Structure formats: C-alpha cells, structure tokens
Amino acid sequence: MSDFLTAAVGFILAMLALGLVSILRGPGDEDRMMAAQLIGTGGIAALLLLGTVTDVPAAIDVALTLALLATFASIAFVKKGLSSLEADAPRKTEDR
C-alpha cells in the first residue's frame, strides 16, 4: 500500500510542476490565482500522503495549517478584486 501512496505523491508532484507553468505563463491574475490554489491543494494532498506513508503526524499538521492559510489567501484575493471593481465603477450622481 505504501508503494501506491508513494506513486500517488509522485503523480501529484508532477501535476504541481505543470501548475507552476500555468502560474508563470497565465494570461490573467485570476488564472494565476486559480493555479496557485491548485498548487496549494496539491501540496496539501502530497503532505497528507507523505505524513500517512511515513507516520509523521507533524506533516499532517503542516498540511492542515496550509489549508487554512490558502483559505485566507482566496478571501484576500476576492476582497481585493471587489474593491478594485468598486473603485472603477462610475459614480452615480443624484439629480436635484
């Protein structure tokens, strides 16, 4: 079973390398953020699998901490996008 999990970790790491290419060549900020979220999710999965294979509970703790930080990064990106949309919106003037 550990051979299968180790192979799964190798596959996940290969997919993370492809995601890194997407970050470097992404056409827009949104695409790059989605690729960064993909890399974060893949890194969490790799850490969880490695923690299970090697019986290192600290790796599982680090993976869960990274999952929490990725959530905050997503929220911050969305809030930044909303504030820039509000700043670009034309001001409504009321007729008196």
N, C-alpha and C positions, 0 to 999 in steps of 0.2 A: 504494500500500500504506500509506503514511503517513497518508492521509486516513481509511482504515478503522481504523487503530490509534488515531488521534485521536478518532474517533467512539466507539470502544470505551472509551476513557478517559472520555469524557463520559457514556456509559451507566453505567459503574462509579461515577462520582461521583454520579450521580442515585440509584443504589441505596444509596450510602453515606448520602445525605440521608434516605432512608426508614429506614435502620437507626438513625440518630440519633433519629428519632421513637420508635422502639421502645425505645431506651435511656431516653429521658425519661419514657415512659408505661408501661414494663414492669411487669407485676404482681408480679414477684418478683426477688430478687437473681440467681437462676440465669438467668432470661430476659435480664436486663440484661447479665450476663457473656457470654452467647452472642451478644447483639447487638454487644457490644464486640469480641468475637473476629471477628465478621463484618465489622465496620468495619476492624479491623486487617488482615484478609485482603484486603479490597477496596482498602485503601490501599496495601498491598504490591503488588497487581496493577497499580494505577494508576501507582505509581512505576516498576515494571519496564517497563511500556509506554512511559511518558514517557522513561525512560532509553534505550530502544531507538529511539524516534522521533527524539529529539534528539541521539543519540550522546554522552550524558553518562554515563560509567561511574560517577561518584560517586552518581548516583541509584540505580543497581543496588546499590551497596554499602550505601546507606542502607536500601533495601528489605530486603536480607538481614539487616541488623542489627535492623530492626524485627521481622522474623520470629522471630529468636532471642529478643528481649525478650517477644514475645507468648507464646512457649512457657513462659517463666518465669512470666509473669502467670497463665497457666492452671494451672500447677502450684501456685502460691501460693494461688490461689482454692480448689482442691480440698483442699489441706492445711488451710486454714482451716475448710472445711466439715467435714472429718473430725474435727478437734479439737473443734469445737462439738458434733458428734454424740456424741463420747465423753464430753464434759462433761455432756450432757443425759441420758445413759443411766443407768438406775438401778444403783446399786452392788449387787453380789452379796455376800451375807453367807454365810459358811460356818457350818453347824450344827456345834456341838462336842458 
